[in-house]
Every structure is written in structure tokens, then in C-alpha cells.
Amino acid sequence: MRSKYIVKELLREMTQILKPCIPRAAREAQLFLMKYLNVDELWLITHQKSEVQETQQLFEWVQRRKNNEPFEYITNSVSFYSEEFYIDEGALIPRPETELLIDEVLKNVPDKNSVLTFAEVGVGSGIISIMLAKYFKNSKIIAVDISEKALHVAQKNIERFGLQEQIELRFGSLLAPVHEKIDYLVSNPPYIEEGVDLAQNLSYEPQNALFGGTVGDEIIKKLLDEALKQKIKFFSCEMGYDQQDKIRLYLKETNFKSIKFYKDYSSFDRGFTLIN
Ligand SMILES: C[S@@+](CC[C@H](N)C(=O)[O-])C[C@H]1O[C@@H](n2cnc3c(N)ncnc32)[C@H](O)[C@@H]1O
């Protein structure tokens, strides 16, 4: 590592470091440099011969990435639904398929002027509540999490988007801290079976954001119980690709209007909306 580089050389050196461990090393080198310099793709293409000084932190980032730490935790930044959010190890990194959960809500409530009370269980970084608050400007959202660290990340993001008036964060489990009448319950709960071997990069993420119990669908079932008991009109929830049958079976003897399952970008079952 030198003290000064031109962009082209810098990218080459970063790529060499990342190559043995990261599949798209050259692209990640570009993404790191854009983040580091706060420049866009066009700048990078047109400034290949520009000088970059003070590269120490950039190389620290690359070393962390070499150990498989997720890009998003290193740069404290993640994009979701075309918006940039703050992220750190306190909260799960939002996944692209969770955008489909937002789409589900928008399909069920086409009028963006609706005045609704939403509850989100497992707010994590806040991405779902924030996107709903941005869209349904007249609605209120109560967002719950059992992790203080996740609530801290969500708070940062809520402030970043100036949505403190619309979103209220509450610490606790499931709907225990929510006493208001809820019109729409939404959740991307932990739903992986405990003990499953996960990819190495997932070890950096909060484990209580991933594992849903010994079977995996325990939290989903508890939320279904609550949605039915409280007669919450809509409940949209993300789930595992192999959980549809178990959920259908669980609901067999219960009364509700309808349930519709949706698939993700790879055509795997990924969630459902229950209407009461
Ligand atoms: C899969 S993450 C989802 C985070 C975020 N909503 C998203 O979609 O990226 C699940 C979240 O649920 C929280 N959680 C786990 N068990 C919970 C419980 N019993 N009650 C409330 N939140 C819980 C975790 O702390 C974690 O933040």
C-alpha cells in the first residue's frame, strides 16, 4: 500500500487483494472506491487517471471484505427499494426479496391517502416501516423489536428520513407492546430452522434476526394467532420457501376470509397475505 495512487492502479490493487476470496472482485473494488470517494459510476469512468490520497481506510475496508464481512456492514450503507439506509451489525441486512412484501401491502391498499394503523413486528433496520410511512403519509406505524441494537439502527434511519412523527418504535416481543387497534400487521420475522448451517457471511448478522425456532416457523405461527385473535384485517408476512404447506395446515380449523401466497424473484414461495 502506497500513500498516493491513481484511480486505475488503486482499483487494480484492490481487485488483486479481493480476488482470492470474492467472486466479483473487480466490481466490488469499484463499489468500494465509489463509496469511499462519494462519487458515481460516471466519475469513476472519466477519472481513471485522477490521483487519490489517503487510502488507508479504504484498504482497511478491503481487508475486512477479504474476511467475508458483508460489504454493507463495512460501508454502513444499504440500498432498499431505491433508497439508501444506514446499516450496522445490530440489524439484519435488508434483502431484495423483502421489497416484495412492500409491493404486497401496496396491492392490498391501493389508496395511498388511507388512514391506517400499521404494526410491524421485527423492525430491524426500519426499511419496511419507513417505506410504508413514506407511501402512506396519513398512516401511523408502530414498529416493534426485541433487539435494542436493531431499534437503534431503525431510529437512525427514521431520523434520516424525518419520519419520527409517523413511526413509533417499541421494545418488546411480538405484539406485546402494542395495545392499539391494528388495521395492518406486517412482518419479516426470523424464519430459519435453528441449527441449519449458514453461509459464512451470515455469521456477521444478528442470529436472532435469522432463526425462528427449532422448526423455523414458530414466530410466524404466533403472529398468525395474534392476527386471528385480534381480527386484524390484513397480515402480510415473509416466510421460508418450504413453509407454505405447514402454514396452510396450521390454519386448517380457523376462520378467516382468505390467504394468498406470493413467490420471490426465483419463483420460490416467499410470503403471504392473510385477510380477516
Ligand atoms: C429477519 S429480521 C427483519 C428485519 C427487517 N424488518 C427487514 O426486513 O430487513 C427479523 C427481526 O425480528 C426481530 N425479532 C426476533 N424475534 C422477535 C420477537 N419475538 N419480537 C419482535 N421482534 C423479534 C429481530 O431482532 C430482527 O430485527
PDBQT file of the ligand as one rigid body, heavy atoms in Angstrom, charges set to zero:
ROOT
HETATM    1  C1  LIG A 301     -35.459 -11.072   9.538  1.00  0.00    +0.000 C 
HETATM    2  S1  LIG A 301     -35.186  -9.656  10.578  1.00  0.00    +0.000 S 
HETATM    3  C2  LIG A 301     -36.126  -8.434   9.687  1.00  0.00    +0.000 C 
HETATM    4  C3  LIG A 301     -35.592  -7.042   9.826  1.00  0.00    +0.000 C 
HETATM    5  C4  LIG A 301     -36.240  -6.024   8.866  1.00  0.00    +0.000 C 
HETATM    6  N1  LIG A 301     -37.655  -5.884   9.115  1.00  0.00    +0.000 N 
HETATM    7  C5  LIG A 301     -36.007  -6.446   7.426  1.00  0.00    +0.000 C 
HETATM    8  O1  LIG A 301     -36.952  -6.900   6.777  1.00  0.00    +0.000 OA
HETATM    9  O2  LIG A 301     -34.862  -6.348   6.955  1.00  0.00    +0.000 OA
HETATM   10  C6  LIG A 301     -36.190 -10.072  11.949  1.00  0.00    +0.000 C 
HETATM   11  C7  LIG A 301     -36.214  -9.065  13.099  1.00  0.00    +0.000 C 
HETATM   12  O3  LIG A 301     -37.131  -9.574  14.092  1.00  0.00    +0.000 OA
HETATM   13  C8  LIG A 301     -36.614  -9.337  15.392  1.00  0.00    +0.000 C 
HETATM   14  N2  LIG A 301     -37.246 -10.305  16.288  1.00  0.00    +0.000 N 
HETATM   15  C9  LIG A 301     -36.908 -11.598  16.503  1.00  0.00    +0.000 A 
HETATM   16  N3  LIG A 301     -37.762 -12.157  17.372  1.00  0.00    +0.000 NA
HETATM   17  C10 LIG A 301     -38.672 -11.201  17.711  1.00  0.00    +0.000 A 
HETATM   18  C11 LIG A 301     -39.800 -11.165  18.572  1.00  0.00    +0.000 A 
HETATM   19  N4  LIG A 301     -40.184 -12.228  19.264  1.00  0.00    +0.000 N 
HETATM   20  N5  LIG A 301     -40.497  -9.998  18.675  1.00  0.00    +0.000 NA
HETATM   21  C12 LIG A 301     -40.117  -8.897  17.979  1.00  0.00    +0.000 A 
HETATM   22  N6  LIG A 301     -39.054  -8.872  17.144  1.00  0.00    +0.000 NA
HETATM   23  C13 LIG A 301     -38.340 -10.006  17.014  1.00  0.00    +0.000 A 
HETATM   24  C14 LIG A 301     -35.103  -9.473  15.224  1.00  0.00    +0.000 C 
HETATM   25  O4  LIG A 301     -34.425  -8.798  16.253  1.00  0.00    +0.000 OA
HETATM   26  C15 LIG A 301     -34.901  -8.854  13.831  1.00  0.00    +0.000 C 
HETATM   27  O5  LIG A 301     -34.636  -7.472  13.926  1.00  0.00    +0.000 OA
ENDROOT
TORSDOF 0
